[in-house]
Amino acid sequence: MKYSRNLFWSRLDITINSENTDEELIETCFLQAQNFENKYSRFIKWNYLYNLNKQKSSQIDWELFSIINLCKKVSDLTEWYFDITIIPFLENIGYGIEDIFMEENIGYKNIEIKDDVIYLKNNISIDLWSVWKWYIIDKIFTILDKKYKNFIINFWWDIRVKGKHTIFLEDPLDDKKIIWEIELQDCSIASSSPNKRKTKKDHHLINPFDKNSQNDKLAIFLTHKLSSFSDIFSTALFVTPLDKSLKILSSIKWLEWLIIDSNWEIYKSSNLNCNLYKKW
């Protein structure tokens, strides 16, 4: 049975391979996702994140605290190319809700957490758009895992499965074409590609050092048991220059990956353990 809901300008699909499904439990999953969007989407005015970015301080909850700590760790592993404070660069290319040019201050050094209060110094703002899918997927997985043995959570092409499933990967230049087929078992796959979120000026995957959209890759796919790692690293390594991405990935043994660069050269981990193979 497949259930769907539109959230975060995207679609969340939950497919349960069981004759009996608990629709109340499924609704709980969607409610968790909706509550997260209502609180942390920067596209919703006057919610918690919007007010934090405007007022520059707020009481912090456990969810935001844990997300920021993980983002900092990933940023450290990727030489600080992954940065959740790049809202000005996004807004200033038309990917946001502000109608004025924002002062382009960024950097984790400007985020301070003290006595359960978060402070945003030097007029910075934070954006959780790059992390919301993995957080919600893993949260829903925990709920469903207690009851079902086989299911798929698909949040706009970021996927986590329980059991064995065949997943199709789309052409990064034509979403009507399938170019790869991959078999997953009890793990997740995430992708980053510029073709999904574009403005008249460029796309949303921005290199925080040169302030421009990163264009040396067409797509990156990563697998890991947790969506938390596959999704956040797919974004972090896309915005990192290709040579640095490959260097970083060579030192991270617990990720399996595939990169298609802007010239259609393909790079992948030697031990990609999900049986990736070209199909078409």
Residue pairs with C-beta under 8 A, 6 or more apart in sequence:
1 15
1 16
1 18
1 21
2 13
2 14
2 15
2 16
3 13
3 14
3 15
3 16
3 23
3 26
3 30
4 11
4 12
4 13
4 14
5 11
5 12
5 30
5 33
5 34
6 12
7 30
7 33
7 34
7 37
8 37
8 41
8 129
8 132
8 133
8 156
9 43
10 133
10 155
10 156
11 155
11 156
12 30
12 33
12 136
12 153
12 154
12 155
12 156
13 152
13 153
13 154
13 155
14 26
14 29
14 30
14 140
14 144
14 151
14 152
14 153
14 154
15 151
15 152
15 154
16 26
16 144
16 148
16 150
16 151
17 148
17 150
17 151
17 163
18 148
18 149
18 150
18 151
22 147
25 143
25 144
25 147
28 143
29 140
29 143
29 144
32 136
32 139
32 140
32 143
33 136
33 139
33 140
36 63
36 132
36 135
36 136
36 139
37 44
37 132
38 44
38 47
39 47
39 48
39 49
40 47
40 48
40 49
40 64
40 128
40 132
41 47
41 49
41 128
41 129
41 132
42 49
42 50
42 53
42 87
42 96
42 97
42 125
42 127
42 128
42 129
43 96
43 97
44 50
45 97
48 58
49 126
49 128
51 58
52 58
52 118
52 120
52 126
53 87
53 120
53 125
53 126
56 119
56 120
56 121
56 123
57 117
57 118
57 119
57 120
58 117
58 118
59 116
59 117
59 118
60 113
60 116
60 117
60 118
63 135
64 118
65 113
65 118
67 128
67 131
67 135
68 84
68 111
68 113
68 118
68 126
70 131
70 228
70 232
71 82
71 84
71 108
71 131
71 232
72 108
74 82
74 232
74 233
74 236
75 81
75 82
75 83
75 108
75 236
77 236
77 248
77 252
78 233
78 236
78 237
78 240
78 244
78 248
79 240
79 244
79 248
80 108
80 208
81 207
81 208
81 209
81 236
81 239
81 240
81 244
82 130
82 232
82 235
82 236
82 239
82 240
83 106
83 107
83 108
83 208
84 126
84 127
84 128
84 130
84 131
85 105
85 106
85 107
85 108
85 110
85 111
85 124
85 125
85 126
85 127
86 106
86 127
86 206
86 208
87 96
87 102
87 124
87 125
87 126
87 127
88 102
88 103
88 104
88 105
88 106
88 125
89 104
89 106
89 206
89 208
89 211
90 96
90 127
90 204
90 206
91 97
91 98
91 102
92 101
92 102
92 104
93 199
93 201
93 202
93 206
93 213
94 199
94 200
94 201
95 197
95 199
95 204
102 125
103 123
104 211
105 122
105 123
105 124
106 124
106 208
107 122
107 124
110 120
110 121
110 122
110 124
111 118
111 119
111 120
111 121
111 124
111 126
112 118
112 119
112 121
113 119
120 126
129 204
130 232
130 235
131 231
131 232
133 155
133 156
133 158
133 190
133 227
133 231
134 158
134 190
134 226
134 227
134 228
134 229
134 230
134 231
134 232
135 228
136 155
137 153
137 155
137 158
137 159
137 160
137 188
137 227
137 231
138 160
138 226
138 227
138 228
140 153
141 153
141 160
141 162
141 227
144 151
144 153
144 162
145 162
148 162
149 162
149 163
150 162
150 163
151 161
151 162
151 163
152 159
152 160
152 161
152 165
153 159
153 160
153 161
156 196
157 170
157 190
157 191
158 188
158 189
158 190
158 191
158 227
158 230
158 231
159 167
159 184
159 188
159 189
159 190
160 187
160 188
160 189
160 226
160 227
161 167
161 184
161 185
161 186
161 187
161 188
162 186
163 185
163 186
164 183
164 184
164 185
165 183
165 184
165 185
166 181
166 182
166 183
166 184
167 181
167 182
167 183
167 184
167 189
168 178
168 180
168 181
168 182
169 178
169 179
169 180
169 181
169 182
169 191
169 221
170 176
170 177
170 178
170 179
171 177
171 178
171 179
172 193
172 195
172 218
172 219
172 260
173 195
173 218
175 195
177 280
178 279
178 280
179 278
179 279
179 280
180 258
180 276
180 277
180 278
180 279
181 277
181 279
182 189
182 221
182 223
182 274
182 275
182 276
182 277
183 274
183 275
184 223
184 274
185 274
186 225
187 223
187 224
187 225
187 274
188 223
188 224
188 225
188 226
188 227
188 230
188 231
189 221
189 222
189 223
189 230
189 274
190 221
190 222
190 227
190 230
190 231
190 233
190 234
191 219
191 220
191 221
191 222
191 234
192 205
192 219
192 220
192 234
192 235
192 237
192 238
193 218
193 219
193 220
193 238
194 203
194 204
194 205
194 213
194 214
194 215
194 218
195 203
197 203
197 204
197 205
198 204
202 212
202 213
203 213
204 213
205 213
205 214
205 235
205 238
205 239
206 212
206 213
206 214
206 239
207 213
207 214
207 239
207 240
207 241
208 239
214 238
214 239
214 240
214 241
215 262
216 241
216 242
216 261
216 262
217 238
217 242
217 245
217 259
217 260
217 261
217 262
218 260
218 261
218 262
218 264
219 259
219 260
220 234
220 237
220 238
220 245
220 257
220 258
220 259
220 260
221 234
221 257
221 258
221 259
222 229
222 230
222 231
222 233
222 234
222 237
222 255
222 256
222 257
222 258
223 230
223 255
223 256
223 257
223 272
223 273
223 274
224 230
224 233
224 254
224 255
224 256
229 254
229 255
230 255
233 252
233 255
237 245
237 248
237 249
237 257
237 259
238 245
240 248
242 259
242 261
245 259
246 259
246 267
249 255
249 257
249 269
255 269
256 269
256 271
256 272
256 273
256 274
257 268
257 269
257 272
258 266
258 267
258 268
258 269
258 272
258 276
259 266
259 267
259 268
260 266
261 267
268 276
